Amino acid sequence: MRNVDELKKKGNDALQVGNFAEAISCYTEAIQLDASNHVLFSNRSAAYAKSGDYDKALQDAEQTVKLKPDWAKGYSRKGASLHYLGRFEDAIKAYQEGLKLEPNNEQLKEGIRESTQSMNTIPGMGGMGGFPGANIFSGANNPFNAPDLFVKLRSDPHTRALLDDPDYLKLLETLKNNPNALSTKLSDPRVLATLGVLWDLDLSANRSEEPMDVDPPKPSSSSSSTSASSASASAPKKEPEPPKVDPDANLTPEEKKAKAEKNLGNEAYKKKDFETALKHYTKAIEILPSEMTFYNNIAAVYFEQKEWQKCIDQCHKAIEVGRENRADFKLIAKAFSRIGNVYRKMEDWHNAKMFYEKSMSEHRTPEVKTIISELDKKVKEAERKAYINPELAEEMKEKGNELFNKGNYAEAIKFYTEAIKRNPDDPKYYSNRAACYTKLAAFDLGLKDCDKCLELDPKFIKGWIRKGKILQGMQQPSKAYAAYQRAVDLDPNNAEALEGYRTCLVAQNSNPEEVRKRAMSDPEVQAILQDPAMRIILEQMQNDPKALHDHLKNPNIAAKIQKLLESGLIAIH
C-alpha cells in the first residue's frame, strides 16, 4: 500500500501538469489513510477549484480551517472558493481571518482587493450570496457612514494627510451618499488606503516584480534633508510622525546574520560579481536554511551565468523550502516564473508555458498572463511543425488516390487532409482534395483548395485546370476562361487546358448578353466601371492596344483589368 507522502507527491505532480482528476484521486486516497492531515484537504481544495467544482473546493477548505485554524493558507483556500461561487462578502471575511494570522500575506490582500472589486462590478451580484440588488456597502453596512470615520482616518498615518485635501473630502462624501460608486473608485489608491484603515488592514498593492530580492538603495542624507526642507517650505504643518521602527528589531541573531550575508550578496550581484554573490548567499543559507529568498537569489545568479540546469534545480529547491516553511505565494510564483524564463531561453516552449502557468496558479500577474498567451502560439506552431512528415504525407496521398479511383470521395478527402497536415507546403495535396470536392459539388471548398495550391506554386498547371472546372461548375465561365488561359500560357499543348479554354470561349461568344448581365451584377465590376480614371484607361486601350503594357505596370490598375477580363466584359487578343 502506498503511504501518505507518496500519494501526496503524486497528487502534487498531477496538479502541476493540469491532471486534476488524478490529483483529486491521489489526495482522496491519502485522506483515507490520514484524515487529520490539513495539507491534504488544502491541496484537494485547490484541485477541485481548478477543475471547476467550487462547492467541493469550499467543503475541503472549510475542513482545512477546522483542522488547522491557525494556518493562513486554509483561509486563502476558503476565500478563493467563496469568490468563485460569487459569495464575495464571505470571501472577504475569510481573507480577513487569514490576515489576522499573517498580516503581511500579499495573496490574502490580493484576494480582498479582487473580491471587493468583483462585488461592486459584477451586475446583479452585490455580494449578498449572489442575490440581485444586495450590496454590503448599503445603509448601515456602508463603512463610509461610520460615526468615528474621521477619527480613524485622522489617527492613521496612511490617511491623516489626505484629510487636508478638499478633493479627498469630496470623494468621501460621494462614497457616503452613493456606495455603488465604489466600483468605479477602486483603482484610486486613496480608496484602498481608506478601506484598509476602516477594516484594520493594509490593502496597498505592491506591483513591483524584481528579478531577485535586492534591497533598494538608501537615500543619501543630503537628498533626504533637501526633500525635507522643500516639503516643509511648501506644505502646511502636520502632526509629528510616529518614531521610526527598526525593521530588524524583532529578528533573531541568526536572522540578522543571514540578512547581512544576503545584503552583501546583493551588492556583489549588482556589480555582476557573481562568484562573490554565491558565497554570501550560500553562507546565508547555512545560517538560516528555512528562508526561501536566499535560494531564489542563488537561482538568479545561475540565470545570469546561463547555467540553465543549475538555475532550474535551485528554483525547485527554493519552492520545496518555501512550501515547507509557508513562504509568501509571490516568492513561490517568482521561482516558477524563473524556471519558465530558463525554458524560454532554451526555446523549450512547452515547458516554459507549463511553469508560467504554475506561477499563475500561485500569484496572478498581467505580465505572466501575456507571456503565456505568446507561448501558447509558439507551442501550437511547434506542435504543427513536429507533426510534419513528408514520407507519411505521401502514404496518405496514395491511400486517398485509391479511394478516389473507387469513387469513395468523402473517405479520400480524409486522407488528403491528413497528407496536408503532414506536409502543408506541397501543392498537389490541395489539388487532389479539390478534385474530391468537385466530385461532391462542394465548389466553394474546392476553389479554396485551388487558390491555396496556386499560392504555393503559381506554375502548377493542374491547379489552374481544376480551378477552371470548378468555376465552370459554379456557372462563372468568364472566370473559368481566365483560369484556363493561365494554364494554356504555361503549356500551350495541354489538351485538357485547351479544351476548357475553347468551351468557355464558346460559352461567352454564344451568349454575350448573358455574360454582360452577369458581370454587371458584380458590385466590384460596377465600381471599376464607375471609376473615371479606369474609364479613361479603357478608352486608351481601345484606341491604342500598346497602352495596355504601360498600365499593367501599376499593380492596382492591373488587378482591376484582370477583374474585367475574368468577368468577360473585355478581352485581350
Salt bridges, closest charged atoms under 4 A:
ASP13 OD2 - LYS9 NZ 3.16
GLU22 OE2 - LYS10 NZ 3.57
GLU29 OE1 - ARG2 NH2 3.14
ASP53 OD2 - LYS56 NZ 3.99
ASP60 OD2 - ARG44 NE 2.57
ASP70 OD1 - LYS68 NZ 3.70
GLU89 OE2 - LYS93 NZ 3.58
ASP90 OD2 - ARG87 NH2 3.17
GLU97 OE2 - LYS100 NZ 3.13
GLU106 OE2 - LYS109 NZ 3.68
GLU106 OE1 - ARG113 NH2 3.96
GLU106 OE1 - LYS330 NZ 3.83
GLU110 OE1 - ARG113 NH2 2.86
GLU110 OE1 - ARG207 NH1 3.30
GLU114 OE1 - ARG364 NH2 2.48
ASP156 OD1 - HIS158 ND1 2.83
ASP164 OD1 - ARG154 NH2 3.71
ASP165 OD2 - ARG190 NH1 3.90
ASP188 OD2 - ARG190 NH2 2.89
ASP202 OD2 - LYS109 NZ 3.45
ASP213 OD1 - LYS334 NZ 3.23
ASP215 OD1 - LYS262 NZ 3.63
GLU239 OE1 - ARG160 NE 3.96
ASP248 OD1 - LYS259 NZ 2.84
GLU261 OE1 - HIS280 ND1 2.81
GLU267 OE2 - LYS270 NZ 3.27
GLU286 OE1 - LYS283 NZ 3.96
GLU357 OE2 - LYS353 NZ 2.96
GLU362 OE2 - ARG323 NH2 2.89
ASP376 OD1 - LYS353 NZ 3.79
ASP376 OD2 - LYS380 NZ 3.49
GLU381 OE2 - ARG384 NH2 2.89
GLU381 OE2 - LYS385 NZ 4.00
GLU394 OE1 - LYS397 NZ 3.48
GLU394 OE2 - LYS428 NZ 3.28
GLU398 OE2 - LYS397 NZ 3.41
GLU411 OE2 - LYS414 NZ 3.02
GLU418 OE2 - ARG422 NE 3.28
ASP426 OD2 - LYS428 NZ 2.54
ASP449 OD2 - ARG433 NE 2.64
ASP451 OD1 - LYS467 NZ 3.06
GLU455 OE2 - LYS452 NZ 3.50
GLU496 OE2 - LYS469 NZ 2.43
GLU499 OE1 - ARG502 NH2 3.78
GLU514 OE2 - ARG518 NH2 3.72
ASP522 OD2 - LYS563 NZ 2.99
GLU524 OE1 - LYS563 NZ 3.75
ASP531 OD2 - LYS560 NZ 3.27
